[in-house]
Amino acid sequence: MSDWDDPYDGDEQHDPITLSPQVQDVFDYAVTPPDVVSAIAAFLVGLRETLETGRHPGHAEAIPGLAGAFLAPLARDLGLVQYHATETPYGPGFYVARIVRTDDYPESF
C-alpha cells in the first residue's frame, strides 16, 4: 500500500466495491477508449467517498421499484452506471452492475 491515507486498505476479497463481469470487461484497454476508463475510475473513487460520507455520487438517482439500486452518469456524459447498495460481512458496500456507454448507442442515447 502507498503512504497516502486510503480508507480501504484490506485485501481484494474484502473490497466493499464489487464489479460485475460486464464492468470488469470495460477495463480491457484494447477495446475501451481511455476517456471512458478514466470516467469509470473517477466514478469508482466517488463510490469509495460514499462509503465515508454516506452521500451518493453527484446526480445519482434511485431506480424506482428496485430497492437499493441507483443510476448515475459518468463524467463528460460518456454513459451511465447502474450500481446497488449492499451489505457485506465487513459493512456497507456496492455492487457495480453495468455500464452503458453513449458510443454503444450513438443514434438513441
Protein Blocks (a to p, Z undefined) as FASTA:
>chain_A
ZZbdcfblcdfklpcbdcdfklmmmmmmklmcfklmmmmmmmmmmmmmmmmnopacehia
cdehiahiacdddehhlaccdddddddfkbccdddfbdcdfklmmmlZZ
